[in-house]
Amino acid sequence: MATRVGLTYAWRDETTYVIIADENYRPGIGDILYVKVGSDYVLLQVSGFEGEIPIATTSFLAREGASQYSYGVEKAMLAKTKPLFEIREVRSGSDAKKVVMRPSQPPPLDVPVYLLRGGDDESESIMSLLSSKIPKSEEDAVPIAWLRAGIASVKELMPEKYFRKACLRLSLHDMIPKHVLISGQTGSGKTTSVMGIITQWGRFGSKSISWVIADRHGEYSKRDFLEILSKALSLNEWLRDSYRIYVYVLKTNAEKVTPIEERFVTRREGGFDAASVNVYDVINVAELLAKDVSELLEVTSILATLIKNASETQTSQRGESGTPQKLLQDGEGKISVPCVKIFVDDNDEPTGNLLALIPLITSNLVRYEGVGEREKIGVYKLLVNAGIYVNRLRDLRRIILSTLGWREKQESIVLDGGKRKVSVSVIDDSNSVFKVSPILKNPLELITLLKAIVNSAKNMSGDKIGSYPWLSVKGGELSVLTPASLDLNEVVHKLDEGSLLILDVSKLPLSLGDMVIISILRRVFEGRMRSGVEGVREKPVIAVVSEEAPLYLSPERVLSPYNVFARLAREGRKFGIGLVALSQIATMIEKQILANFNTLIALRTKHRADIAYLSDIGVPAEALPSLGDREGYLYTPDLSVSEPVPVYVPAYFDYGSEIREEYSKLIKIEEDLSSKGGAILRTVLGGVSEDEDSGS
């Protein structure tokens, strides 16, 4: 039965005053009331309240120790409300249909006002009408939120305030490329809301969406979320046969990849092969100045040429039988073609291993090739001829080591029966997620490579060989060229197949986590650009989920031409890539970038600048500080009414019991079908056997 709480009393500007006549009801911020106007409804949202007892305050003062006086008076209680939505019946000839619109006028005065309340038939009907009429399209619509009629400050109030059957259904396939911002203070439920949205898409989505999640706190890779999401996908007839979830738990202390395979989930723990990183990843992450970029590219070009020339010299020599010589010829300073590939990729671009060579060349070669002297020789002469001096090499060394999390360490080689030692600088990648080739970590194998580079430089310049302390040391065989690590490019390719990628960087330092995330997103974006606007229509939409959005989208950061997040915010839509950005403070995002987020979910916040910004687009400022977890306002042009809608965005665990129950039923049905099919098959085979016996 509808709960009548009062009457419309007055209008003042945009505020409608409701006099409260039900002494059991006290208005709460965010409560939704409604007025019946014929067959139409006007919904009012409580934004404040006033009340008083019309007696002088001095009358309440009692003598010390005396009981307070009692008065038989009426209390005046007013709720300040603002029109929210109007549900109107529109007739066209003999046909009539309900439409939802923004109220352009207040409700009549002196008419009954009712409270929207869960469990009440009329309230449920109103909210169902609202949820079905405000979405623009039902195609591929996914229920991502429940409408609510107030704030549930405690769990027990949820059935009264939330309308679980009145789901807000939106097409994520259309909404995501236009970017989504979820804003709210710490603990407001941003992450669990996104996990709930992904779960609902996995359960009901009919169009494939690839998700790439930058998991900074290790929340998305938890097994309870993955279990519920996997079961949701099992219930989805469109996705269950083709969709996969890949979880990459990235660690610095893993020397090899540990794979774990489940029905929908592939979990891999380890690091990335430095050969899958290239020079442009460092340029983007370090946001190098133009001068640094040109010098880094020049140095890598020279080193790549030296390495390729060393290989060409070796591979051109053949034995009398015409078969290639062994991969490494001792003492000749030559390397194999497979060895070249770990430094220069198939596109002739320098890899991370070649970047790691820059510090090693500086420490092991350049310092012995005329630094501080008039005459330069070897590799350093080639670099100086290109305008690169040792001070710039040291700058580049610092940039490379800090960006990729590597460090140099000295390894000693004992010679002459222990009478003397030779030190060689090698790469220590134990604190990095990017694992270099074993060649660069083993001093003897590195000496083999250095000799090949020195020999190649000698052939190019015609100079003498420098007095390197390690020159008399016999190098080791280059047997293992690559580490047992992940490949960045393989990870990226999975997104075009339709997959959910969770990049768990919670165990990495912030800088290394940025390196992983930005390197992958740069490849994704540039790959889509190469495909062109027409080509990407055949590929799944990509949703990039990233927390701490101001880390990438602040006014200072978006000035960099290398900022891939800013490029996605500006251009991603036409290439089918959308940001799902989470932020504690939305107004820290650069203004033009912020304006590119078409969909906004505003959760609880007390930040004044955010409240002012959100109130400008219609979110009630007075309600924002009081919202419960995952309670908020959803604003999107994908609704027929461009007004913030009060919603509760369920977490993945809100769906847990329901999904598990449906999954259990599905498994039981499959088992029953399997057992019946087996019985039928046995009957058929038994009949065939009997026929054969009788025939014989």
Secondary structure, 3 states (H helix, E strand, C coil): CCEEEEEEEEEECCEEEEEECCCCCCCCCCCEEEEEECCEEEEEEEEEEEEECCCCHHHHCCCCCCCCCCCCCCCEEEEEEEEEEEEEEEEECCEEEEEEECCCCCCCCCCEEEECCCCCHHHHHHHHHHHHHCECCCCCEEEEEEEECCCCCCHHHHHHHEEEEEEEEEEHHHHHHHCEEEECCCCCCHHHHHHHHHHHHHHHCCCCEEEEEEECCCCCCCHHHHHHHHHHHHCCCCCCCCCEEEEEEECCCCCECEEEECCCEEEEEECEEHHHCEHHHHHHHHCCCHHHHHHHHHHHHHHHHHHHHHHHHHHCCECCCCCECCCCCCCCCCCCHHHHHCCECCCCCEEHHHHHHHHHHHHHCHHHCCCCCCCCCHHHHHHHHCCCCHHHHHHHHHHHHHHHCCEEEEEEEEEHHHCEEEEEEEEECCCCCEECCHHHCCHHHHHHHHHHHHHHHHHHHCCCCCCCCCCCCCCCCCCCCCCECECHHHHHHHHHHCEEEEEECCCCCHHHHHHHHHHHHHHHHHHHHHHHHHHHHHCCEEEEEECCCHHHHCCCHHHCCCCHHHHHHHHHHHHCEEEEEEECCHHHCCHHHHHCCCEEEECCCCCHHHHHHHHHCCCCCCCHHHCCCCEEEEECCCECCCCCEEEECCCHHHCHHHHHHHHHHHHHHHHHHHHHHHHHHHHHHHHHHHHHHHHC
